[in-house]
């Protein structure tokens, strides 16, 4: 299992570099930078990624999987780039696989991982609805988003609707769907953690936008979590590449930013977000190396 886990990490880097090159993320025009704001945005981004691992650690604990915080950081950070591999299940299964190596069932940790992703997605959508209502009022776009949130909310909170939905999907696709049901107690225990995560991300993105453009409303920050969630729902696009940028550009233009500025900011946001992913990966890598050295010292 460990051999395949390492292979997954290396493969994710190959896909990451390929898609960044393909979508020309390395060819940005020179822009003026407010470095204090940029530094703050990166700091908040790093805190955001670290907090996400704390949310994952808490989610594991709620379900009886008790691992040290550093193990939760390693399980999330080491596989962070697997989101760029087509299919988007490798991030969920990767962190579950690492956690199961600590003496827990892989099936159990996989179910927990899926639940965590559903809750995070739902909260990101609800939070992302705020700027759309404020900026775009009630339009077809807003109504579509409200309907999507209502469907996901019903799927999460109602066992009956959950079962009906899975049965319907199974009949349509001719394949059995098994998505775990989230109990209200689980949701209430973990929701605040993922809410804080998205708020931190919104603040971080606002600071990023402010570091390049002076006349920016703080409400713009909450557009980014929405773009991240909707980009993630584009299942067959690795890491939301292209999808996230398209959604972000569209919403930024609605806020009054020019098409050129919105395009440039979305490209910068991708590279900026990679700094966060690199940070948590490096932290996880250091933790894993220290853990191995400690185990070797005990074995002597």
Backbone torsions as a table, in degrees:
resi	resn	phi	psi	omega
1	UNK	NA	-40.1	-178.2
2	UNK	-63.6	-39.1	180.0
3	UNK	-60.9	-44.1	-179.9
4	UNK	-69.6	-32.6	178.2
5	UNK	-63.1	-45.6	179.0
6	UNK	-64.9	-39.7	177.9
7	UNK	-60.2	-38.9	179.8
8	UNK	-62.0	-40.0	179.0
9	UNK	-64.0	-47.7	-179.6
10	UNK	-63.6	-40.7	179.8
11	UNK	-63.6	-37.2	-179.0
12	UNK	-63.8	-37.2	178.4
13	UNK	-65.8	-39.0	178.9
14	UNK	-61.5	-47.4	179.3
15	UNK	-65.1	-38.5	179.5
16	UNK	-59.9	-51.8	-178.7
17	UNK	-63.1	-40.9	-179.7
18	UNK	-61.0	-47.8	-176.4
19	UNK	-72.6	-32.4	175.4
20	UNK	-64.6	-41.6	178.6
21	UNK	-68.2	-43.5	-178.1
22	UNK	-61.1	-40.5	-177.3
23	UNK	-92.4	10.4	171.9
24	UNK	60.2	42.5	177.6
25	UNK	-78.3	-8.2	-180.0
26	UNK	-94.9	8.1	-175.1
27	UNK	-125.0	59.7	177.8
28	UNK	-89.7	147.3	176.2
29	UNK	-76.2	157.7	178.3
30	UNK	-65.6	137.8	179.2
31	UNK	-133.8	152.9	176.6
32	UNK	-78.6	138.6	-172.9
33	UNK	-123.9	135.3	169.3
34	UNK	-93.9	99.1	-170.1
35	UNK	-66.2	-35.6	175.4
36	UNK	-59.4	-44.4	177.8
37	UNK	-66.2	-39.7	179.7
38	UNK	-63.9	-41.8	178.6
39	UNK	-62.7	-42.0	178.0
40	UNK	-64.1	-39.3	-179.2
41	UNK	-64.5	-40.2	178.8
42	UNK	-67.6	-40.1	178.1
43	UNK	-60.9	-47.1	178.2
44	UNK	-64.2	-35.4	178.7
45	UNK	-64.4	-43.9	178.8
46	UNK	-64.2	-41.7	176.5
47	UNK	-61.4	-39.9	179.5
48	UNK	-60.4	-46.8	179.9
49	UNK	-66.0	-38.1	178.1
50	UNK	-66.8	-39.5	178.9
51	UNK	-65.4	-34.4	178.3
52	UNK	-61.3	-38.1	178.0
53	UNK	-69.3	-32.0	175.8
54	UNK	-66.3	-39.7	177.2
55	UNK	-62.4	-42.2	177.8
56	UNK	-63.6	-42.5	177.5
57	UNK	-60.4	-43.4	178.5
58	UNK	-65.5	-40.6	179.5
59	UNK	-61.6	-41.6	177.3
60	UNK	-63.3	-43.8	-178.1
61	UNK	-62.4	-41.1	179.3
62	UNK	-58.4	-32.9	-177.0
63	UNK	-97.7	16.5	174.3
64	UNK	82.3	11.5	176.8
65	UNK	-101.3	101.0	-173.2
66	UNK	-103.1	102.0	177.6
67	UNK	-123.4	155.6	176.8
68	UNK	-61.6	154.6	179.3
69	UNK	-58.6	-38.8	-179.3
70	UNK	-64.0	-30.2	176.3
71	UNK	-70.5	-36.7	177.3
72	UNK	-66.1	-39.0	177.5
73	UNK	-64.4	-44.1	179.9
74	UNK	-63.6	-42.9	-177.8
75	UNK	-63.9	-34.6	-179.6
76	UNK	-84.2	-42.8	-173.4
77	UNK	-72.5	-38.6	-176.2
78	UNK	-66.0	-24.3	-177.4
79	UNK	-109.6	12.8	-173.3
80	UNK	-60.8	-30.6	-178.2
81	UNK	-84.9	-4.4	179.3
82	UNK	-70.2	-11.6	176.7
83	UNK	-64.3	-18.2	-179.6
84	UNK	-86.4	-3.0	173.3
85	UNK	-85.1	131.0	-179.5
86	UNK	-53.0	140.1	179.1
87	UNK	114.0	-35.9	173.8
88	UNK	64.2	13.7	177.6
89	UNK	-98.4	-11.6	-173.3
90	UNK	-69.3	-32.1	177.6
91	UNK	-64.4	-44.8	-179.6
92	UNK	-66.0	-45.9	-178.2
93	UNK	-75.0	-30.6	-179.1
94	UNK	-64.4	-49.2	-179.8
95	UNK	-69.2	-31.4	176.5
96	UNK	-67.2	-40.5	-180.0
97	UNK	-63.6	-44.7	179.9
98	UNK	-62.6	-45.1	-178.3
99	UNK	-65.0	-37.0	-179.9
100	UNK	-65.4	-24.1	178.7
101	UNK	-69.4	-9.7	178.1
102	UNK	-89.5	10.1	175.1
103	UNK	106.2	18.6	-179.8
104	UNK	-117.9	160.6	-179.5
105	UNK	-67.3	132.9	178.4
106	UNK	-64.7	-36.7	178.3
107	UNK	-62.5	-43.1	-179.5
108	UNK	-64.4	-46.4	-179.1
109	UNK	-68.0	-31.0	177.3
110	UNK	-66.8	-42.2	178.1
111	UNK	-62.4	-42.6	178.4
112	UNK	-62.6	-41.7	-179.5
113	UNK	-62.8	-42.3	178.8
114	UNK	-65.2	-43.3	178.0
115	UNK	-59.7	-44.6	-179.9
116	UNK	-59.8	-41.3	-179.5
117	UNK	-67.5	-39.5	178.5
118	UNK	-63.1	-45.7	-179.9
119	UNK	-64.1	-44.9	179.7
120	UNK	-61.6	-42.5	179.3
121	UNK	-63.0	-46.0	-179.2
122	UNK	-60.6	-47.4	-179.8
123	UNK	-66.2	-38.1	177.4
124	UNK	-62.0	-39.3	178.0
125	UNK	-66.8	-44.6	-179.9
126	UNK	-62.3	-44.6	179.5
127	UNK	-66.9	-36.9	-179.6
128	UNK	-70.0	-18.1	178.6
129	UNK	-68.9	-26.4	-177.0
130	UNK	-56.5	-54.8	-179.1
131	UNK	-65.4	-30.4	-179.2
132	UNK	-66.5	-42.6	178.4
133	UNK	-66.5	-41.7	-178.3
134	UNK	-69.7	-45.0	-174.4
135	UNK	-82.5	-46.1	-170.5
136	UNK	-103.9	-1.5	-179.1
137	UNK	57.1	-151.4	-179.3
138	UNK	-97.4	102.7	179.0
139	UNK	-126.3	-179.3	177.3
140	UNK	-59.1	-37.1	179.5
141	UNK	-64.4	-45.6	-179.9
142	UNK	-63.9	-44.2	179.9
143	UNK	-62.5	-41.4	178.8
144	UNK	-60.5	-41.0	-179.8
145	UNK	-68.5	-40.5	178.4
146	UNK	-62.5	-42.0	178.7
147	UNK	-63.0	-43.8	179.3
148	UNK	-60.5	-44.6	179.3
149	UNK	-64.7	-40.5	179.6
150	UNK	-62.8	-40.7	179.4
151	UNK	-64.2	-47.6	-179.5
152	UNK	-65.2	-39.1	178.5
153	UNK	-61.7	-45.0	178.7
154	UNK	-63.3	-40.7	179.8
155	UNK	-63.3	-36.4	-177.9
156	UNK	-76.9	-44.3	-169.9
157	UNK	-91.8	-20.9	-177.4
158	UNK	-110.5	117.1	179.3
159	UNK	-63.3	-38.0	-179.1
160	UNK	-64.8	-49.1	179.2
161	UNK	-64.8	-36.6	177.7
162	UNK	-57.6	-48.9	-179.0
163	UNK	-67.8	-41.1	178.8
164	UNK	-61.5	-42.4	-179.4
165	UNK	-63.5	-45.0	-180.0
166	UNK	-65.3	-38.9	178.1
167	UNK	-64.3	-41.1	179.1
168	UNK	-64.5	-44.9	179.8
169	UNK	-63.9	-37.3	179.4
170	UNK	-65.4	-38.8	179.4
171	UNK	-69.5	-39.8	-178.7
172	UNK	-68.2	-45.8	-174.1
173	UNK	-92.5	-10.3	-177.7
174	UNK	63.5	26.6	178.2
175	UNK	-134.7	145.0	-178.3
176	UNK	-77.8	126.3	177.8
177	UNK	-101.7	130.7	177.5
178	UNK	-130.7	87.8	176.7
179	UNK	-105.8	123.4	-174.3
180	UNK	-63.3	142.9	177.2
181	UNK	-83.2	138.5	-178.1
182	UNK	-101.7	119.5	179.2
183	UNK	-74.2	152.5	-177.5
184	UNK	-59.5	-36.7	178.8
185	UNK	-63.4	-39.4	177.2
186	UNK	-64.6	-43.3	-178.3
187	UNK	-64.0	-45.8	-178.0
188	UNK	-67.3	-27.9	-178.5
189	UNK	-77.4	-29.2	-172.9
190	UNK	-110.2	-18.3	-172.9
191	UNK	-55.3	-42.0	-176.9
192	UNK	-62.6	-32.0	-179.9
193	UNK	-66.3	-44.7	-180.0
194	UNK	-76.6	-26.8	174.2
195	UNK	-64.3	-44.6	177.4
196	UNK	-62.4	-38.8	178.5
197	UNK	-58.2	-49.2	-177.9
198	UNK	-68.1	-35.9	177.8
199	UNK	-65.1	-42.9	176.9
200	UNK	-60.3	-40.9	179.2
201	UNK	-66.1	-39.4	179.0
202	UNK	-63.8	-43.5	178.5
203	UNK	-63.7	-43.4	-179.8
204	UNK	-60.6	-43.2	-179.6
205	UNK	-68.8	-38.8	176.3
206	UNK	-58.8	-44.2	179.6
207	UNK	-64.3	-36.0	175.7
208	UNK	-63.1	-49.3	179.5
209	UNK	-60.7	-39.9	-179.4
210	UNK	-67.4	-25.4	-179.7
211	UNK	-73.9	-15.7	179.4
212	UNK	-114.4	-26.4	-177.7
213	UNK	-133.5	128.0	-174.2
214	UNK	-72.9	-45.4	-173.5
215	UNK	-90.0	76.5	-176.8
216	UNK	-126.8	131.2	176.9
217	UNK	-81.8	144.4	-179.4
218	UNK	-64.0	-21.8	-179.9
219	UNK	-64.3	-22.8	179.0
220	UNK	-61.2	-30.9	-179.2
221	UNK	-56.1	-35.1	-176.0
222	UNK	-80.0	-5.4	175.2
223	UNK	-73.1	-32.6	-176.0
224	UNK	-66.5	-46.8	175.6
225	UNK	-55.2	-39.1	178.7
226	UNK	-63.7	-43.9	179.2
227	UNK	-63.9	-37.1	178.7
228	UNK	-64.3	-46.3	-178.2
229	UNK	-65.4	-49.9	-178.4
230	UNK	-65.3	-34.1	176.2
231	UNK	-65.4	-38.2	179.3
232	UNK	-67.7	-29.8	179.6
233	UNK	-73.6	-13.6	173.6
234	UNK	-77.5	82.5	-164.2
235	UNK	-54.7	-39.9	-171.1
236	UNK	-94.2	6.6	177.6
237	UNK	-102.9	115.3	-174.9
238	UNK	-56.5	123.9	174.8
239	UNK	62.3	12.2	-177.9
240	UNK	76.2	12.4	-178.0
241	UNK	-59.2	126.8	-179.0
242	UNK	89.3	-51.8	-179.6
243	UNK	-64.8	-48.7	180.0
244	UNK	-60.6	-44.0	-178.4
245	UNK	-64.8	-42.1	179.6
246	UNK	-61.4	-44.7	178.9
247	UNK	-64.4	-44.2	-178.9
248	UNK	-62.7	-44.2	179.1
249	UNK	-60.3	-45.5	-179.2
250	UNK	-58.8	-46.6	-178.4
251	UNK	-71.8	-34.4	178.1
252	UNK	-65.2	-38.7	178.1
253	UNK	-63.9	-38.1	177.5
254	UNK	-60.1	-33.2	-178.7
255	UNK	-75.1	-10.0	177.5
256	UNK	113.8	-2.8	177.9
257	UNK	-77.0	143.2	-179.8
258	UNK	-66.9	159.6	-179.0
259	UNK	-60.7	-38.7	-179.6
260	UNK	-65.7	-45.8	179.9
261	UNK	-64.9	-40.5	-179.7
262	UNK	-64.3	-41.3	179.0
263	UNK	-64.7	-44.9	-179.0
264	UNK	-65.4	-42.2	-179.9
265	UNK	-65.3	-36.9	179.2
266	UNK	-66.8	-37.3	177.5
267	UNK	-67.4	-43.0	177.5
268	UNK	-62.6	-38.5	-179.7
269	UNK	-61.9	-36.4	179.5
270	UNK	-65.0	-47.1	179.6
271	UNK	-65.6	-39.7	178.0
272	UNK	-62.0	-43.3	-179.7
273	UNK	-64.5	-33.1	177.3
274	UNK	-63.4	-30.3	176.0
275	UNK	-62.6	-38.4	177.1
276	UNK	-66.7	-44.3	179.4
277	UNK	-64.4	-39.1	178.5
278	UNK	-66.2	-39.6	178.9
279	UNK	-59.3	-50.1	-175.9
280	UNK	-71.6	-31.0	175.8
281	UNK	-65.8	-46.8	-179.0
282	UNK	-63.3	-41.5	177.9
283	UNK	-61.5	-44.0	178.9
284	UNK	-64.2	-39.7	-179.5
285	UNK	-63.3	-43.0	178.8
286	UNK	-64.2	-44.3	178.9
287	UNK	-60.1	-43.7	-179.0
288	UNK	-64.8	-42.0	180.0
289	UNK	-64.2	-43.2	179.5
290	UNK	-65.5	-36.5	178.6
291	UNK	-64.0	-41.3	179.6
292	UNK	-66.0	-41.0	179.5
293	UNK	-64.4	-38.5	179.7
294	UNK	-65.8	-42.2	179.0
295	UNK	-64.9	-38.4	179.2
296	UNK	-65.7	-38.8	180.0
297	UNK	-66.4	-35.3	178.4
298	UNK	-71.3	-30.3	-177.2
299	UNK	-75.3	-18.1	-177.3
300	UNK	-77.1	NA	NA
